[in-house]
């Protein structure tokens, strides 16, 4: 049986509707579930501050630029998933922060 990422994401979206809203109380359970989701979507790497985006250089400009664009898209997606799972109070508090890693660290 073939498996492609779009069918996996569709399945994950249906299953992760059960992800509880983070309200500051159920922090470890929420954090583990969120990290699992972000890892499955292959975007958890953007939370690692020790893995900065590479800057384009003369010889490899196109490849590094494509990597940079993908990282920006992944950061936006990661930020959206994190904010979407917060309670209204926490969403209002953290929605002005643009970096998903800053939001993640602030929630710890």
N, C-alpha and C positions, 0 to 999 in steps of 0.2 A: 504494500500500500504506500503510495506516495504521500509525502507530507511537505507542504509549503508553508512559508511563514505567515501568509495571509490567513490561512485556515487556522493556524495556531493562535494567531492574535484574536481572531473571531471567537475561538473557543475560550481563550483567556478572558476576553472582555465579558463573556457570559458568566464565567465562573467568578470573576473578581467583582461582580456586582455585590457580592457578599462582604467585600472589604469594609469593615466598620469605619465609621467616621472617627477620626482622631480628635479627641476632646481634651487631651492632656492627662487622662487617667489610665487608659489602656496602652501605654506607650511602648512597652517591649513587644507585645503581640502585634500591634499596628506596624511597628518598625520592621519586624521580621517579615510580615506579609507584604509590606510595601517593597522591601528590598528584593524579595522573591519576584514580584511583578516586574520591577525595573530590570532585574537580571534577565528574566525571560525575554523582555523586550529589547535586551542588549543595549540599554542606555544607562545602566548603573555606574558605568565608568566615569560619567561626568561628575559624580559626587566625590571622586578622588582628587583632592587638591594637589596631590603629588604627581598627577598626570596632566600637566597643562597642555593646551593646544599648541602644536608646532607652528612656528612662524614661517611663511613662505620665503625661500631663498632663490637665488638666481637659477640654478640648474633644475630644481624639482618644483617649480612654481605651480604647475597645473595639479600635480598629485597632492601637494600640501594644501593648496587652496581647496580642492575637493574634500580633503579630510577636515579642513577648518569649517567648511560649509556644513558638512554632516554633523560635526560636533555642535555647531550652533543650533541645528535642527533638533538634535538629541537633547540639548539643554532645555530648549523650549518645551519639548514633549515631556521630559522628566519633571520640569517645574510644574507643568499643567497637571500631571498625575498626582504629584504631592499636594498641590493646592486643592485639587478636586476632592481629595480624601480628608480634608480638614473640616472641623466644625465651622460654622459661620463666624464665630468669634475669632478663632485662630486664622481663618481665611482673611478676614479684615485686617488682622494684625500683620500677616506676612505677605500679603499680595503685592505690596510695593517693592519687595525684594526681587530683583531680577535673576539672581544666581541661584540655581537649584541647590548647589552645595552650601551656600550661605543659609538657605531656608532649612536644609537638612541638619546642619550643625546647630542652628538656633533652636530646633525642636528637641535636641538631645538633652 
